């Protein structure tokens, strides 16, 4: 099903390549449509890799060990499609190499390309290096798999034997990557926010926008991990690893992150709403009481306030309610990115509309092709996650074995221990 949705989106992109961006409803005013909303969403979810794999790991939160692999896979798949959706947004993707040949460091777009590429590389390494002992276990202990699969495990395990030297290199590499990825993770979403804030437009002209983006990213990233681990728990019978206690801890973390994001939301809207100056005034009216009000208040109340209230209670932090709340947060987060990008473009500071006698109302309704490409990219990210979890261990075998005291120092366990 995911593949079908992805292929429909791919077909629409082929039509866009053939006919150009004219098949979208974007124009000179609304030049960033739902493609950019989707890009910001993907970047936000990808930050969960640094939250779980780095911040919690370095803070010695052992309870997060079962979630590490899940978070890393989500991070890699989302940052891959964040890069791809930017290419989709380009009218001439065949000229993308100009960015590297003629890019100027004064441009925030170049900054974004640098941090996205760096974050992708580090995320892949942070997923792959701790995977080496597990790939060796699959290579040596699992026999009921096709030959081609065994050859892939043999190739990807890079001759891992679990020697003290290999273990030392792996532990140092993982710790170094975990340290490095934290500023890169903060940087990627901060730089993404700068793409907006360095443009003189109401709603984006804010010094608060960097931490506002980062706080929202951690919130939706935590929700994504909760949703995925619930599906894995149900389908693979992993109740012994994705325990009720683990859901409770993730619920507490999500509540904390939601409160932080709520603070930045209040800060983001309160000061311009108090002054109601210029272009900000018309934008805020459209969000609070105008055409975008239903979406705006739904994302704030249903997507943030209600989850906070539900998760404050212990019964709300049980697996099924957590799963439902996580889905609500994820959907609300996507529409939140829509509200960040689209309404602002309806209210340019320069009065060009009146000056040149153009229609006084700026409208934007994403076309079928835009929606199919956007939904296809979301399906593509889920397809990557599904594919990876089909062929690699969902939970780090050697990490859990060390945590449970089955082995020490990353030694490859026996078949019984591995089971």
C-alpha positions as CSV (number, residue, x, y, z in Angstrom):
1,X,0.0,0.0,0.0
2,X,2.8,2.4,0.8
3,X,4.5,1.5,-2.4
4,X,1.4,2.3,-4.4
5,X,0.9,5.7,-2.8
6,X,4.6,6.4,-3.3
7,X,4.4,5.5,-7.0
8,X,1.4,7.7,-7.5
9,X,3.4,10.6,-6.0
10,X,6.4,9.7,-8.3
11,X,4.1,9.7,-11.3
12,X,2.9,13.2,-10.4
13,X,6.5,14.3,-10.0
14,X,7.3,13.0,-13.5
15,X,4.4,15.1,-14.8
16,X,5.8,18.1,-12.9
17,X,9.2,17.5,-14.5
18,X,7.6,17.4,-17.9
19,X,5.3,20.4,-17.6
20,X,7.0,22.5,-14.9
21,X,5.8,24.0,-11.7
22,X,2.7,25.3,-13.6
23,X,0.9,22.1,-12.5
24,X,1.1,23.4,-8.9
25,X,-0.9,26.4,-7.6
26,X,2.2,28.2,-6.5
27,X,2.8,31.7,-8.0
28,X,4.9,34.8,-7.5
29,X,3.3,35.4,-4.0
30,X,2.7,31.9,-2.6
31,X,6.1,30.6,-3.9
32,X,6.5,28.2,-1.0
33,X,3.6,25.7,-0.9
34,X,3.0,22.4,0.9
35,X,6.4,21.1,-0.4
36,X,8.2,23.4,2.0
37,X,5.7,22.7,4.7
38,X,6.5,19.0,4.2
39,X,10.3,19.7,4.2
40,X,10.0,21.5,7.6
41,X,8.0,18.6,8.9
42,X,10.5,16.0,7.8
43,X,13.4,18.0,9.3
44,X,11.4,18.3,12.6
45,X,10.7,14.5,12.9
46,X,14.3,13.7,12.1
47,X,15.5,15.5,15.2
48,X,14.3,12.5,17.2
49,X,17.6,10.7,16.3
50,X,19.6,13.2,18.3
51,X,17.0,13.3,21.1
52,X,17.0,9.5,21.8
53,X,20.3,8.4,20.4
54,X,22.4,11.2,21.7
55,X,20.9,13.3,24.4
56,X,19.3,10.5,26.4
57,X,22.2,8.1,25.7
58,X,24.8,10.6,26.9
59,X,22.6,11.5,30.0
60,X,22.8,7.8,30.9
61,X,19.0,7.2,30.5
62,X,19.3,3.4,30.2
63,X,15.5,3.0,29.8
64,X,15.8,4.5,26.3
65,X,18.0,1.7,25.0
66,X,15.1,-0.2,23.3
67,X,14.1,3.0,21.5
68,X,17.6,3.8,20.1
69,X,17.3,1.8,16.9
70,X,13.7,3.0,16.3
71,X,14.8,6.7,16.6
72,X,17.8,6.3,14.4
73,X,15.8,4.6,11.6
74,X,13.1,7.4,11.8
75,X,15.8,10.0,11.7
76,X,17.6,8.6,8.6
77,X,14.4,8.0,6.6
78,X,13.0,11.5,7.4
79,X,16.1,13.4,6.6
80,X,16.5,11.5,3.3
81,X,13.1,12.7,2.2
82,X,13.7,16.2,3.6
83,X,16.5,16.5,1.0
84,X,14.4,14.9,-1.7
85,X,11.4,17.2,-1.2
86,X,13.6,20.2,-1.6
87,X,14.6,18.8,-5.0
88,X,10.9,18.4,-5.8
89,X,10.3,22.0,-5.0
90,X,12.9,23.1,-7.5
91,X,11.6,24.1,-10.9
92,X,14.9,22.9,-12.5
93,X,16.3,20.1,-10.5
94,X,18.9,19.5,-13.3
95,X,20.6,22.7,-12.1
96,X,21.1,21.5,-8.5
97,X,24.8,21.2,-9.0
98,X,24.9,25.0,-9.4
99,X,24.3,25.2,-5.7
100,X,27.7,23.5,-5.1
101,X,29.5,25.3,-7.9
102,X,28.2,28.8,-7.4
103,X,26.8,28.7,-3.9
104,X,27.4,31.8,-1.7
105,X,28.0,31.4,2.0
106,X,26.0,34.6,2.5
107,X,22.9,32.6,1.5
108,X,20.9,30.8,4.3
109,X,19.9,28.2,1.6
110,X,23.6,27.2,1.4
111,X,23.7,26.9,5.2
112,X,20.7,24.6,5.1
113,X,22.2,22.4,2.4
114,X,25.4,22.1,4.5
115,X,23.6,21.1,7.8
116,X,21.1,18.8,6.1
117,X,23.9,16.9,4.3
118,X,26.0,16.7,7.4
119,X,23.1,15.6,9.6
120,X,22.2,12.9,7.1
121,X,25.8,11.5,7.0
122,X,26.1,11.5,10.8
123,X,22.6,9.9,11.3
124,X,23.5,7.1,8.9
125,X,26.8,6.5,10.7
126,X,25.0,6.6,14.1
127,X,22.6,4.0,12.8
128,X,25.2,1.8,11.0
129,X,28.2,1.6,13.4
130,X,26.2,0.2,16.4
131,X,24.6,-2.2,13.9
132,X,27.8,-4.0,13.1
133,X,27.7,-6.5,16.0
134,X,24.1,-7.2,15.2
135,X,24.8,-7.8,11.6
136,X,27.6,-10.2,12.7
137,X,25.1,-12.1,14.8
138,X,22.7,-12.4,11.9
139,X,25.6,-13.5,9.7
140,X,26.8,-16.2,12.2
141,X,23.7,-17.3,14.1
142,X,20.8,-17.1,11.8
143,X,20.6,-19.9,9.2
144,X,17.0,-19.9,8.0
145,X,17.4,-16.9,5.6
146,X,18.0,-16.8,1.8
147,X,21.6,-16.8,0.5
148,X,21.4,-13.3,-0.9
149,X,20.4,-12.0,2.5
150,X,23.2,-13.8,4.2
151,X,25.7,-12.4,1.7
152,X,24.4,-8.9,2.4
153,X,24.8,-9.4,6.2
154,X,28.3,-10.7,5.6
155,X,29.2,-7.7,3.4
156,X,27.7,-5.1,5.7
157,X,29.2,-6.6,8.9
158,X,32.7,-5.6,7.6
159,X,34.3,-8.7,9.1
160,X,33.2,-7.9,12.6
161,X,34.5,-10.5,15.2
162,X,34.0,-8.5,18.4
163,X,37.7,-8.1,19.2
164,X,38.7,-5.7,21.9
165,X,40.2,-3.3,19.3
166,X,37.0,-3.3,17.3
167,X,34.9,-2.8,20.4
168,X,37.0,0.1,21.5
169,X,36.8,1.8,18.1
170,X,33.1,1.3,18.0
171,X,32.4,2.7,21.4
172,X,34.6,5.7,20.8
173,X,33.0,6.3,17.4
174,X,29.5,6.1,18.7
175,X,30.2,8.4,21.6
176,X,31.9,10.9,19.4
177,X,29.0,10.8,16.9
178,X,26.5,11.2,19.7
179,X,28.3,14.3,20.9
180,X,28.7,15.8,17.4
181,X,25.1,15.2,16.3
182,X,23.6,17.3,19.1
183,X,24.9,20.8,17.9
184,X,24.2,19.6,14.3
185,X,20.7,18.7,15.2
186,X,20.0,22.0,16.9
187,X,21.7,23.7,13.9
188,X,19.7,22.0,11.2
189,X,16.3,23.2,12.5
190,X,17.7,26.6,13.6
191,X,19.1,27.2,10.1
192,X,15.8,26.0,8.6
193,X,14.1,28.6,10.7
194,X,16.6,31.2,9.5
195,X,15.4,30.5,5.9
196,X,12.2,32.1,7.1
197,X,13.3,34.7,9.6
198,X,15.9,36.3,7.2
199,X,13.0,37.0,4.8
200,X,11.2,40.3,5.7
201,X,7.7,39.0,6.2
202,X,5.2,39.1,8.9
203,X,5.1,36.0,11.0
204,X,8.7,35.1,10.2
205,X,10.4,38.3,11.3
206,X,11.2,36.9,14.8
207,X,14.2,36.2,16.9
208,X,12.2,33.5,18.7
209,X,11.8,31.4,15.6
210,X,14.9,29.3,16.1
211,X,14.1,27.8,19.5
212,X,10.4,27.8,18.5
213,X,11.3,25.4,15.6
214,X,13.6,23.2,17.7
215,X,11.0,22.8,20.5
216,X,8.4,21.8,18.1
217,X,10.7,19.4,16.4
218,X,11.5,17.5,19.6
219,X,7.8,17.3,20.4
220,X,6.8,15.7,17.1
221,X,9.9,13.5,17.0
222,X,9.0,12.0,20.4
223,X,5.4,11.5,19.2
224,X,6.8,9.7,16.1
225,X,8.8,7.3,18.2
226,X,5.8,6.5,20.4
227,X,3.6,5.8,17.3
228,X,6.2,3.5,15.7
229,X,7.1,1.6,18.9
230,X,3.4,0.9,19.5
231,X,3.0,-0.6,15.9
232,X,6.2,-2.7,16.4
233,X,5.0,-3.8,19.9
234,X,1.7,-5.0,18.5
235,X,3.0,-6.6,15.3
236,X,6.2,-8.2,16.6
237,X,5.0,-9.1,20.1
238,X,7.7,-7.0,21.8
239,X,5.9,-6.3,25.1
240,X,9.0,-7.4,27.0
241,X,11.0,-4.5,25.4
242,X,8.4,-1.8,24.6
243,X,6.9,-2.1,28.1
244,X,4.1,-0.1,29.7
245,X,6.7,1.5,31.9
246,X,8.6,2.6,28.7
247,X,5.4,4.1,27.3
248,X,4.9,5.9,30.6
249,X,8.4,7.4,30.5
250,X,7.9,8.5,26.9
251,X,4.6,10.0,27.9
252,X,6.3,12.1,30.6
253,X,8.9,13.2,28.1
254,X,6.3,14.1,25.5
255,X,4.4,16.2,28.2
256,X,7.6,18.1,29.1
257,X,8.4,18.8,25.4
258,X,4.8,19.8,24.8
259,X,5.0,22.4,27.6
260,X,8.2,23.8,26.2
261,X,6.6,24.1,22.8
262,X,3.5,25.6,24.3
263,X,5.7,28.3,25.9
264,X,7.3,29.2,22.6
265,X,3.9,29.3,20.9
266,X,2.6,31.8,23.4
267,X,5.8,33.8,23.1
268,X,5.7,33.6,19.3
269,X,2.2,35.1,19.0
270,X,1.7,37.2,22.2
271,X,4.1,40.0,21.5
272,X,3.0,40.7,17.8
273,X,-0.6,40.3,18.8
274,X,-0.1,42.9,21.6
275,X,1.3,45.4,19.1
276,X,-0.8,44.5,16.0
277,X,1.5,46.5,13.7
278,X,1.5,46.6,9.9
279,X,1.6,43.3,8.0
280,X,1.6,41.3,11.3
281,X,-1.9,42.6,12.0
282,X,-3.6,41.2,8.9
283,X,-1.7,37.9,9.3
284,X,-2.7,37.5,12.9
285,X,-6.3,38.3,12.2
286,X,-6.4,35.7,9.5
287,X,-5.0,33.1,12.0
288,X,-7.1,34.1,15.0
289,X,-10.5,34.9,13.5
290,X,-10.1,34.7,9.7
291,X,-9.9,32.0,7.1
292,X,-7.1,30.1,8.8
293,X,-8.7,30.2,12.3
294,X,-10.3,26.7,12.2
295,X,-7.0,25.1,11.3
296,X,-5.0,27.3,13.7
297,X,-7.1,26.7,16.8
298,X,-7.4,23.0,15.9
299,X,-3.7,22.6,15.9
300,X,-3.2,24.5,19.1
301,X,-6.1,22.9,21.1
302,X,-6.4,19.4,19.6
303,X,-2.7,19.0,18.6
304,X,-1.1,20.4,21.7
305,X,-3.3,21.3,24.7
306,X,-5.5,18.2,24.7
307,X,-2.5,15.8,24.5
308,X,-0.9,17.7,27.4
309,X,-4.0,17.3,29.5
310,X,-4.5,13.6,28.6
311,X,-0.8,12.7,29.2
312,X,-0.8,14.3,32.6
313,X,-2.8,11.4,33.9
314,X,-1.3,7.9,34.3
315,X,-4.1,6.2,32.4
316,X,-3.4,8.5,29.5
317,X,0.2,7.2,29.3
318,X,-0.8,3.6,28.6
319,X,0.1,2.2,25.2
320,X,-3.1,2.6,23.2
321,X,-4.0,6.1,24.5
322,X,-0.4,7.1,23.9
323,X,-0.6,5.8,20.3
324,X,-3.7,7.8,19.6
325,X,-2.3,11.0,21.2
326,X,1.0,10.5,19.2
327,X,-1.0,10.3,15.9
328,X,-2.9,13.5,16.9
329,X,0.3,15.3,17.7
330,X,1.9,14.2,14.4
331,X,-1.0,15.3,12.3
332,X,-1.3,18.5,14.2
333,X,2.4,19.1,13.7
334,X,2.1,18.8,9.9
335,X,-0.7,21.3,9.8
336,X,1.3,23.5,12.1
337,X,4.1,23.6,9.5
338,X,1.4,24.5,6.9
339,X,0.3,27.4,9.0
340,X,3.9,28.6,9.5
341,X,4.6,28.6,5.7
342,X,1.4,29.4,3.8
343,X,-0.6,32.2,5.6
344,X,2.5,34.5,5.8
345,X,2.8,34.4,2.0
346,X,-0.7,35.8,1.7
347,X,0.4,39.1,3.3
348,X,3.5,40.5,1.6
349,X,4.9,43.7,3.1
350,X,5.3,45.3,-0.3
351,X,1.9,46.5,-1.6
352,X,2.5,45.2,-5.1
353,X,-1.0,43.8,-5.4
354,X,-2.6,47.2,-5.2
355,X,0.2,49.0,-7.0
356,X,0.0,47.0,-10.2
357,X,-3.8,46.6,-10.2
358,X,-3.7,42.8,-9.6
359,X,-6.4,40.9,-7.8
360,X,-6.6,42.1,-4.2
361,X,-6.9,38.5,-2.8
362,X,-4.1,36.1,-2.9
363,X,-5.2,32.5,-2.9
364,X,-3.5,29.2,-2.8
365,X,-5.1,25.8,-3.1
366,X,-2.7,22.9,-3.5
367,X,-3.4,20.9,-6.6
368,X,-3.9,17.1,-6.9
369,X,-0.3,16.7,-8.1
370,X,1.0,18.7,-5.0
371,X,-1.0,16.6,-2.6
372,X,0.0,13.3,-4.3
373,X,3.7,14.2,-4.3
374,X,3.5,15.3,-0.6
375,X,1.5,12.3,0.6
376,X,3.8,10.1,-1.6
377,X,6.9,11.4,0.1
378,X,5.3,10.6,3.5
379,X,4.6,7.1,2.3
380,X,8.1,6.8,1.0
381,X,9.6,7.7,4.4
382,X,7.3,5.0,6.0
383,X,8.3,2.6,3.3
384,X,12.0,3.1,4.2
385,X,11.2,2.5,7.8
386,X,9.2,-0.6,7.0
387,X,12.0,-2.0,4.8
388,X,14.7,-1.4,7.3
389,X,12.8,-3.0,10.2
390,X,12.1,-6.0,7.9
391,X,15.8,-6.7,7.5
392,X,17.6,-5.4,10.6
393,X,17.0,-6.0,14.3
394,X,14.4,-3.6,15.7
395,X,16.3,-3.4,19.0
396,X,20.1,-3.4,19.4
397,X,20.9,-7.0,20.3
398,X,24.3,-6.4,21.9
399,X,23.1,-3.2,23.6
400,X,20.1,-5.0,25.2
401,X,22.3,-7.9,26.1
402,X,24.8,-5.6,27.9
403,X,21.9,-3.8,29.6
404,X,20.4,-7.0,30.8
405,X,23.7,-8.4,31.9
406,X,23.8,-11.3,29.4
407,X,27.2,-10.3,28.0
408,X,29.9,-7.8,28.8
409,X,31.8,-5.3,26.6
410,X,29.9,-6.0,23.4
411,X,30.9,-9.6,23.1
412,X,28.8,-11.5,20.5
413,X,26.4,-13.6,22.5
414,X,25.6,-17.3,22.0
415,X,22.6,-18.2,19.9
416,X,20.5,-18.7,23.0
417,X,21.5,-15.3,24.3
418,X,20.9,-13.7,20.9
419,X,17.4,-15.3,20.8
